[in-house]
Each structure stands twice: as C-alpha cells, then as structure tokens.
Amino acid sequence: MAEITWISLQKPMPEKEYIAILSYLPLRSFWGLPQFFYFTRRIQTQLKTARGAVGYSLLAHVLAKRFWTLSVWENEVVLTDFIHNQPHREAMITLRRYMAGTEFARWKIKGAAVPPSWSEALERFNVHESKHVSMSNAEKSSR
C-alpha cells in the first residue's frame, strides 16, 4: 500500500473541535485508474487553497483498486463548500461510472488530536460500515 503522509494546511487550535472525514473510494476496474489519478492531482491542488481545510492524507492499494482519503476541516460548511466546488464536483460526476461502493465516515476531533491516525480512522470506518450492514440487514428482514 502507498500512503501520502499527512499534509498540514493550517495549524489546528488544540481545544477547537473540527470535522474529520474518511472516504473509501473503491474502483470497479483498472480502466478507471487514469481518470482517478488525474482528479487526485487536481483535487490536491484544490486542497492547497481550500478555505477551512486543516490537512489531508491518502492511502492507496492500487492493485486492489481501493483508495482512502482522510481529511480534517474547520466545520461542515467549509467541507460542503469544498465538495461542491471544482474540480471535486467534476470528479464526483466523471468518476461515478468507475466507482464501486463509495463510503464515508465523519466524526468530531479536537485540534490536539490532529492529525488522526490511519488506524483510528479505519477503525471508525469499520464500526460505521458494520452499523451500515446491520441497518441494511434489518431493513431487509422487515420487508
């Protein structure tokens, strides 16, 4: 696995609460890799000037076509603004046909805990995913 280590964009205030988000981005096939890498570079450029971005990291298991992003934001408003602006917005539209089951986990984090570790983030994701699966199974059994 390859990792882009944490890139700090601003120094967090230790007592302030921030929003952390882990994105799981699996690709259906290797055909999507060129477009995925193209948008990854463009989004990294977008992050450098994004209002409210505290920092980010990327974990890639290229041969398995599985990718994770981990980022911290000042609040939900600036995170939503980033998501809906270019090139991130274009990436979501263009890459949709290449993506498998994209998943997200969000949580609040104190500035003193930034950057979050990958082990903590993946653990939170696994808990989130198991709740999602449990909810899906419960929904199926009620039908």
Beta strands, then each sheet from edge to edge (+ up, - down):
strand 1: 2-8
strand 2: 17-26
strand 3: 53-61
strand 4: 66-73
strand 5: 103-110
sheet 1: 1+ 3- 4+ 2- 5+
end
